[in-house]
Amino acid sequence: MRINILEEGAPAYVEDPRLRDGVRVHVSMPCPLKVPFKQFFAPFVERYNAERPDKPVSCSDLTDCASQDIEFLLRARREEGDFPDVIVTNNYSVFFTHGFSDRFLKTGLYTGLTRPDDLDALPEKIRAGVLRSGIGILCFMSWSVVQDLTVPGVPAVDSWAELLDSGLGLTVHGHVDKAPFGLMYFLRERFGDEGIVRFAKSVVDIKHFSQTIKRFGSGDPHRTAYSLLPDVAVARIPSHKKVRVPAMKEGRLLNPVMMVARTSRLEECRPVIDQFWNDEFRALLRGGCILPGDLDGETSYSLADFGELETGLGRMEADFARLYLDNLDFGKINERATPGGVCR
């Protein structure tokens, strides 16, 4: 079967032919979860492959973060058998560009996988969107504001509106040439385009999460009272650090970690799917992620509309990047993370 992906002239993607009969798993985990994921998944792969050396499991994220690789693959003109058997990612552009829905979901090549109990646990509005999209949900990620309590004379804020109007400088996890899409979508939903502008003007430092955590409570003159970090990073702040994580009044954004598998190979993929649904992996995810059954009924959540993403992700990414990057004051950014990519 030949699959038209998107670009006629895309170069061939070369793969070790020994893996073709096995189960090829593409996983792109956010940075703070990469090591825990490898520690969890690598022993399973080793055991499985020792028992079935003729049909091995291979997984790109056991060696690197491969979001760019999967997007390259999806642009190529390929045969069905050349595609990964299981894809797990929190990168919206993997599933909402390259005509993924029309070419892979509506044709039945891939099936979205959500653990049945998790699907039942989702709030009705979110569950309906997931079912319409055909994409499975493994869990959700979010961002949190973190206050460094060792910075003196700074008021406590408990809402995005207060923070954006306070004039307090923000340290943000990320890179200088990227706008974190889920966060920009949340700010636009809550405050319109002006929210993205106000946020960008608040940024005085852009660093990797590990550097931000390290300087909480330190004598670093560039540290700020408030930082914005992914929850998977917040979960790794040492207990001795004097910080506060306010529950913001406007609620929390949800960035889904999504999962699909090749429909024709669901049985072959079952051992891998069971790993992603087992209690050990779910416990790992609770280290900063939100499982569907853990959504708080009292909290307002913001999840991007999958239908809107399917028809306009590229345009929104461009609009968000323009609003965010054009309003960053690079002259006041004290330290900058390395350009190129972002942990979403």
Kinemage of the C-alpha trace (Angstrom):
@kinemage 1
@onewidth
@group {chain A} dominant
@subgroup {mainchain}
@vectorlist {calphas} color= white
{ca met a 1} P 0.000 0.000 0.000
{ca arg a 2} L 1.359 3.440 -0.976
{ca ile a 3} L 0.502 6.385 1.241
{ca asn a 4} L 0.572 9.964 -0.053
{ca ile a 5} L 1.980 11.975 2.819
{ca leu a 6} L 2.475 15.545 1.726
{ca glu a 7} L 5.554 16.380 -0.239
{ca glu a 8} L 6.257 14.733 -3.591
{ca gly a 9} L 9.979 15.372 -3.473
{ca ala a 10} L 10.676 14.325 0.113
{ca pro a 11} L 13.800 12.164 0.366
{ca ala a 12} L 13.642 8.520 1.381
{ca tyr a 13} L 13.849 7.636 5.048
{ca val a 14} L 16.374 4.842 5.624
{ca glu a 15} L 15.771 2.302 8.379
{ca asp a 16} L 17.522 -0.864 9.483
{ca pro a 17} L 15.655 -3.641 7.562
{ca arg a 18} L 15.987 -5.980 10.550
{ca leu a 19} L 13.453 -3.838 12.396
{ca arg a 20} L 10.756 -4.048 9.731
{ca asp a 21} L 9.176 -7.231 11.104
{ca gly a 22} L 9.388 -6.011 14.689
{ca val a 23} L 7.393 -3.409 16.598
{ca arg a 24} L 8.710 0.065 15.915
{ca val a 25} L 7.850 2.534 18.653
{ca his a 26} L 8.308 6.267 18.328
{ca val a 27} L 8.253 8.084 21.652
{ca ser a 28} L 9.190 11.732 22.163
{ca met a 29} L 9.208 12.461 25.889
{ca pro a 30} L 9.690 15.924 27.424
{ca cys a 31} L 13.177 16.502 28.788
{ca pro a 32} L 12.473 15.910 32.515
{ca leu a 33} L 10.890 12.521 31.741
{ca lys a 34} L 13.483 11.241 29.270
{ca val a 35} L 15.721 9.526 31.825
{ca pro a 36} L 12.833 8.029 33.886
{ca phe a 37} L 11.245 6.788 30.664
{ca lys a 38} L 14.449 5.089 29.543
{ca gln a 39} L 14.878 3.477 32.959
{ca phe a 40} L 11.333 2.124 32.687
{ca phe a 41} L 11.167 1.106 29.032
{ca ala a 42} L 14.689 -0.148 28.252
{ca pro a 43} L 14.457 -3.226 30.530
{ca phe a 44} L 11.153 -4.186 28.903
{ca val a 45} L 12.679 -3.878 25.419
{ca glu a 46} L 15.673 -5.974 26.490
{ca arg a 47} L 13.460 -8.733 27.928
{ca tyr a 48} L 11.063 -8.701 24.984
{ca asn a 49} L 13.846 -8.841 22.397
{ca ala a 50} L 15.611 -11.671 24.196
{ca glu a 51} L 12.424 -13.730 23.849
{ca arg a 52} L 11.585 -12.624 20.282
{ca pro a 53} L 14.832 -11.744 18.515
{ca asp a 54} L 13.192 -12.223 15.113
{ca lys a 55} L 10.589 -9.499 15.822
{ca pro a 56} L 12.309 -6.967 18.090
{ca val a 57} L 10.872 -3.842 19.656
{ca ser a 58} L 12.811 -0.716 18.688
{ca cys a 59} L 12.296 2.713 20.234
{ca ser a 60} L 13.915 5.927 19.065
{ca asp a 61} L 13.616 7.737 22.399
{ca leu a 62} L 15.885 5.218 24.098
{ca thr a 63} L 18.719 6.981 22.264
{ca asp a 64} L 17.480 10.498 21.494
{ca cys a 65} L 14.504 12.886 21.389
{ca ala a 66} L 13.148 12.300 17.917
{ca ser a 67} L 10.279 14.742 17.319
{ca gln a 68} L 12.036 16.155 14.279
{ca asp a 69} L 12.688 12.655 12.937
{ca ile a 70} L 9.006 11.701 13.049
{ca glu a 71} L 7.937 14.918 11.315
{ca phe a 72} L 10.506 14.249 8.594
{ca leu a 73} L 9.166 10.716 8.178
{ca leu a 74} L 5.546 11.881 7.910
{ca arg a 75} L 6.423 14.281 5.106
{ca ala a 76} L 7.833 11.493 2.949
{ca arg a 77} L 5.908 9.418 0.391
{ca arg a 78} L 5.934 6.015 2.058
{ca glu a 79} L 4.581 2.501 2.089
{ca glu a 80} L 2.351 1.587 5.018
{ca gly a 81} L 4.880 -0.869 6.378
{ca asp a 82} L 7.488 1.855 6.712
{ca phe a 83} L 5.634 3.800 9.382
{ca pro a 84} L 6.110 3.395 13.152
{ca asp a 85} L 3.746 0.922 14.762
{ca val a 86} L 3.186 3.052 17.878
{ca ile a 87} L 3.607 6.825 18.176
{ca val a 88} L 3.575 8.620 21.541
{ca thr a 89} L 4.196 12.361 21.570
{ca asn a 90} L 3.194 15.645 23.169
{ca asn a 91} L 4.133 17.537 19.993
{ca tyr a 92} L 0.917 18.878 18.433
{ca ser a 93} L 2.513 19.313 15.014
{ca val a 94} L 3.093 15.556 14.636
{ca phe a 95} L -0.649 14.814 14.541
{ca phe a 96} L -2.086 18.106 13.317
{ca thr a 97} L 0.086 18.871 10.307
{ca his a 98} L 1.133 16.896 7.225
{ca gly a 99} L -2.551 16.035 6.688
{ca phe a 100} L -2.240 13.421 9.435
{ca ser a 101} L -5.962 13.121 10.148
{ca asp a 102} L -7.036 12.738 6.516
{ca arg a 103} L -4.142 10.496 5.548
{ca phe a 104} L -3.731 8.325 8.626
{ca leu a 105} L -6.762 8.476 10.934
{ca lys a 106} L -9.725 8.815 8.594
{ca thr a 107} L -8.219 6.144 6.323
{ca gly a 108} L -7.915 3.818 9.321
{ca leu a 109} L -4.160 3.369 9.059
{ca tyr a 110} L -3.759 4.491 12.685
{ca thr a 111} L -6.079 4.098 15.669
{ca gly a 112} L -6.016 6.435 18.657
{ca leu a 113} L -5.516 4.635 21.966
{ca thr a 114} L -6.903 5.833 25.277
{ca arg a 115} L -7.092 3.451 28.224
{ca pro a 116} L -10.832 2.683 28.582
{ca asp a 117} L -10.997 3.726 32.243
{ca asp a 118} L -9.205 6.971 31.386
{ca leu a 119} L -11.615 7.722 28.563
{ca asp a 120} L -14.541 7.267 30.942
{ca ala a 121} L -12.841 9.548 33.492
{ca leu a 122} L -12.402 12.501 31.109
{ca pro a 123} L -14.811 15.429 31.498
{ca glu a 124} L -17.513 15.173 28.850
{ca lys a 125} L -16.305 18.146 26.760
{ca ile a 126} L -12.737 16.835 26.620
{ca arg a 127} L -13.857 13.254 25.968
{ca ala a 128} L -16.034 14.386 23.061
{ca gly a 129} L -13.111 16.248 21.497
{ca val a 130} L -10.816 13.262 21.884
{ca leu a 131} L -13.350 10.914 20.272
{ca arg a 132} L -13.957 13.293 17.367
{ca ser a 133} L -10.233 13.644 16.708
{ca gly a 134} L -9.524 9.905 16.681
{ca ile a 135} L -6.326 10.501 18.659
{ca gly a 136} L -5.709 8.696 21.949
{ca ile a 137} L -4.709 10.405 25.199
{ca leu a 138} L -2.120 8.935 27.549
{ca cys a 139} L -1.963 11.830 30.024
{ca phe a 140} L -1.679 15.622 30.143
{ca met a 141} L 1.144 18.006 30.933
{ca ser a 142} L 0.851 21.566 32.176
{ca trp a 143} L 2.879 24.623 33.195
{ca ser a 144} L 3.120 26.221 36.630
{ca val a 145} L 4.232 29.569 37.995
{ca val a 146} L 6.862 29.112 40.709
{ca gln a 147} L 7.705 31.833 43.236
{ca asp a 148} L 11.216 31.872 44.721
{ca leu a 149} L 10.440 32.852 48.331
{ca thr a 150} L 14.044 33.870 48.989
{ca val a 151} L 13.660 36.933 46.742
{ca pro a 152} L 12.644 39.647 49.258
{ca gly a 153} L 9.946 42.268 48.965
{ca val a 154} L 7.895 40.568 46.267
{ca pro a 155} L 4.095 40.264 46.574
{ca ala a 156} L 2.400 36.887 46.266
{ca val a 157} L 0.266 36.632 43.145
{ca asp a 158} L -2.400 34.019 42.545
{ca ser a 159} L -3.634 34.847 39.073
{ca trp a 160} L -2.214 35.303 35.599
{ca ala a 161} L -3.882 38.706 35.391
{ca glu a 162} L -2.023 39.894 38.508
{ca leu a 163} L 1.262 38.434 37.307
{ca leu a 164} L 1.071 39.972 33.837
{ca asp a 165} L 0.131 43.386 35.282
{ca ser a 166} L 2.638 43.314 38.138
{ca gly a 167} L 5.732 44.392 36.220
{ca leu a 168} L 7.627 41.509 37.805
{ca gly a 169} L 10.119 39.911 35.456
{ca leu a 170} L 9.640 36.260 34.526
{ca thr a 171} L 12.158 33.506 33.894
{ca val a 172} L 10.749 31.063 31.337
{ca his a 173} L 11.822 27.555 30.391
{ca gly a 174} L 12.454 27.282 26.669
{ca his a 175} L 14.485 28.745 23.836
{ca val a 176} L 14.857 32.214 22.415
{ca asp a 177} L 13.538 31.336 18.961
{ca lys a 178} L 10.398 29.382 19.898
{ca ala a 179} L 6.991 30.163 21.369
{ca pro a 180} L 5.635 27.273 23.494
{ca phe a 181} L 2.417 26.591 21.626
{ca gly a 182} L 0.244 25.194 24.420
{ca leu a 183} L 1.088 28.114 26.693
{ca met a 184} L 0.410 30.672 23.951
{ca tyr a 185} L -2.941 29.006 23.195
{ca phe a 186} L -3.875 29.205 26.895
{ca leu a 187} L -2.959 32.895 27.136
{ca arg a 188} L -4.921 33.733 23.980
{ca glu a 189} L -7.959 31.827 25.257
{ca arg a 190} L -7.884 33.620 28.603
{ca phe a 191} L -6.773 37.140 27.560
{ca gly a 192} L -6.833 37.355 23.761
{ca asp a 193} L -3.780 38.241 21.707
{ca glu a 194} L -2.962 40.958 24.228
{ca gly a 195} L -2.265 38.234 26.785
{ca ile a 196} L 0.578 36.881 24.646
{ca val a 197} L 1.969 40.404 24.212
{ca arg a 198} L 1.830 41.119 27.959
{ca phe a 199} L 3.465 37.793 28.720
{ca ala a 200} L 6.297 38.363 26.246
{ca lys a 201} L 6.999 41.791 27.711
{ca ser a 202} L 7.293 40.192 31.172
{ca val a 203} L 10.075 37.792 30.142
{ca val a 204} L 13.510 38.826 31.382
{ca asp a 205} L 15.271 35.458 31.235
{ca ile a 206} L 14.994 32.273 29.168
{ca lys a 207} L 16.709 29.211 30.588
{ca his a 208} L 16.551 25.429 30.667
{ca phe a 209} L 14.461 24.189 33.586
{ca ser a 210} L 17.465 22.595 35.313
{ca gln a 211} L 19.317 25.919 35.419
{ca thr a 212} L 16.251 27.690 36.797
{ca ile a 213} L 15.783 25.115 39.558
{ca lys a 214} L 19.474 25.281 40.454
{ca arg a 215} L 19.391 28.991 41.135
{ca phe a 216} L 16.248 29.007 43.307
{ca gly a 217} L 17.472 30.321 46.657
{ca ser a 218} L 20.958 31.040 45.332
{ca gly a 219} L 22.905 34.277 45.258
{ca asp a 220} L 22.600 34.514 41.481
{ca pro a 221} L 21.908 38.205 40.724
{ca his a 222} L 19.844 37.257 37.662
{ca arg a 223} L 17.346 35.073 39.481
{ca thr a 224} L 13.779 36.302 39.394
{ca ala a 225} L 11.022 36.010 41.969
{ca tyr a 226} L 8.762 34.213 39.484
{ca ser a 227} L 9.539 31.516 36.948
{ca leu a 228} L 7.402 29.513 34.555
{ca leu a 229} L 8.212 25.816 34.310
{ca pro a 230} L 6.580 22.654 32.940
{ca asp a 231} L 4.990 20.650 35.738
{ca val a 232} L 7.272 17.704 34.972
{ca ala a 233} L 10.131 20.038 35.948
{ca val a 234} L 8.311 21.475 38.978
{ca ala a 235} L 7.946 17.928 40.312
{ca arg a 236} L 11.764 17.716 40.381
{ca ile a 237} L 12.395 20.807 42.516
{ca pro a 238} L 14.294 19.573 45.627
{ca ser a 239} L 12.265 19.760 48.822
{ca his a 240} L 14.789 22.057 50.506
{ca lys a 241} L 14.181 24.803 47.962
{ca lys a 242} L 11.986 27.555 49.392
{ca val a 243} L 9.435 27.988 46.644
{ca arg a 244} L 5.696 28.440 46.298
{ca val a 245} L 3.529 27.112 43.461
{ca pro a 246} L 0.256 29.077 43.459
{ca ala a 247} L -2.936 27.637 42.042
{ca met a 248} L -3.691 30.329 39.460
{ca lys a 249} L -7.290 31.547 39.465
{ca glu a 250} L -7.658 31.258 35.677
{ca gly a 251} L -7.083 27.520 35.870
{ca arg a 252} L -4.539 25.303 34.138
{ca leu a 253} L -3.682 24.510 30.562
{ca leu a 254} L -3.580 20.891 29.437
{ca asn a 255} L -1.015 19.735 26.890
{ca pro a 256} L -1.953 16.171 25.917
{ca val a 257} L 0.496 13.328 25.542
{ca met a 258} L -1.092 11.489 22.607
{ca met a 259} L -0.840 7.878 21.411
{ca val a 260} L -1.790 6.057 18.210
{ca ala a 261} L -0.952 2.609 16.830
{ca arg a 262} L -1.138 1.055 13.376
{ca thr a 263} L -4.588 -0.500 13.098
{ca ser a 264} L -3.402 -3.538 11.139
{ca arg a 265} L -0.833 -4.365 13.829
{ca leu a 266} L -2.727 -3.751 17.051
{ca glu a 267} L -2.203 -7.311 18.252
{ca glu a 268} L 1.536 -7.170 17.594
{ca cys a 269} L 1.604 -3.829 19.427
{ca arg a 270} L -0.378 -5.090 22.417
{ca pro a 271} L 2.651 -5.847 24.671
{ca val a 272} L 3.947 -2.306 24.087
{ca ile a 273} L 0.520 -0.733 24.629
{ca asp a 274} L 0.174 -2.683 27.869
{ca gln a 275} L 3.471 -1.182 29.053
{ca phe a 276} L 2.148 2.338 28.535
{ca trp a 277} L -1.042 1.438 30.379
{ca asn a 278} L 0.468 -0.472 33.293
{ca asp a 279} L 0.604 0.790 36.887
{ca glu a 280} L 4.382 1.287 36.895
{ca phe a 281} L 4.325 3.668 33.958
{ca arg a 282} L 1.269 5.479 35.283
{ca ala a 283} L 3.118 6.029 38.566
{ca leu a 284} L 6.036 7.474 36.592
{ca leu a 285} L 3.697 9.848 34.760
{ca arg a 286} L 2.230 11.096 38.020
{ca gly a 287} L 5.636 12.681 38.616
{ca gly a 288} L 4.441 15.904 37.014
{ca cys a 289} L 1.808 14.737 34.522
{ca ile a 290} L -1.945 14.595 35.022
{ca leu a 291} L -3.745 11.330 34.331
{ca pro a 292} L -7.326 11.673 33.060
{ca gly a 293} L -8.726 10.289 36.302
{ca asp a 294} L -6.757 12.871 38.294
{ca leu a 295} L -8.399 15.930 36.729
{ca asp a 296} L -9.849 18.055 39.509
{ca gly a 297} L -13.528 18.813 39.037
{ca glu a 298} L -13.059 22.165 40.801
{ca thr a 299} L -10.337 23.394 38.435
{ca ser a 300} L -10.909 25.133 35.110
{ca tyr a 301} L -8.808 23.493 32.389
{ca ser a 302} L -7.809 24.807 28.980
{ca leu a 303} L -7.248 22.261 26.203
{ca ala a 304} L -6.687 23.283 22.604
{ca asp a 305} L -9.626 22.474 20.329
{ca phe a 306} L -8.491 19.565 18.152
{ca gly a 307} L -10.743 20.619 15.283
{ca glu a 308} L -9.205 24.088 15.318
{ca leu a 309} L -5.724 22.575 15.346
{ca glu a 310} L -6.507 20.314 12.400
{ca thr a 311} L -7.480 23.236 10.189
{ca gly a 312} L -5.202 25.968 11.495
{ca leu a 313} L -2.224 24.766 13.526
{ca gly a 314} L 0.374 26.172 11.123
{ca arg a 315} L -1.297 29.574 11.003
{ca met a 316} L -1.687 29.689 14.794
{ca glu a 317} L 1.936 28.704 15.357
{ca ala a 318} L 3.039 31.526 13.058
{ca asp a 319} L 0.707 34.051 14.719
{ca phe a 320} L 1.781 33.045 18.229
{ca ala a 321} L 5.467 33.160 17.295
{ca arg a 322} L 5.058 36.628 15.781
{ca leu a 323} L 3.219 38.012 18.818
{ca tyr a 324} L 5.611 36.418 21.288
{ca leu a 325} L 8.974 36.945 19.591
{ca asp a 326} L 8.209 40.451 18.336
{ca asn a 327} L 7.429 41.551 21.892
{ca leu a 328} L 10.383 39.946 23.644
{ca asp a 329} L 12.847 42.591 24.781
{ca phe a 330} L 16.103 40.832 24.007
{ca gly a 331} L 18.021 43.746 25.479
{ca lys a 332} L 16.776 42.927 28.979
{ca ile a 333} L 17.035 39.143 28.781
{ca asn a 334} L 19.921 38.360 31.096
{ca glu a 335} L 20.711 34.832 29.987
{ca arg a 336} L 19.446 32.901 27.004
{ca ala a 337} L 18.909 29.204 26.424
{ca thr a 338} L 20.427 27.672 23.301
{ca pro a 339} L 18.359 28.391 20.172
{ca gly a 340} L 16.602 25.545 18.396
{ca gly a 341} L 13.581 23.614 19.548
{ca val a 342} L 11.657 23.626 22.783
{ca cys a 343} L 10.493 21.096 25.356
{ca arg a 344} L 6.765 21.661 25.151
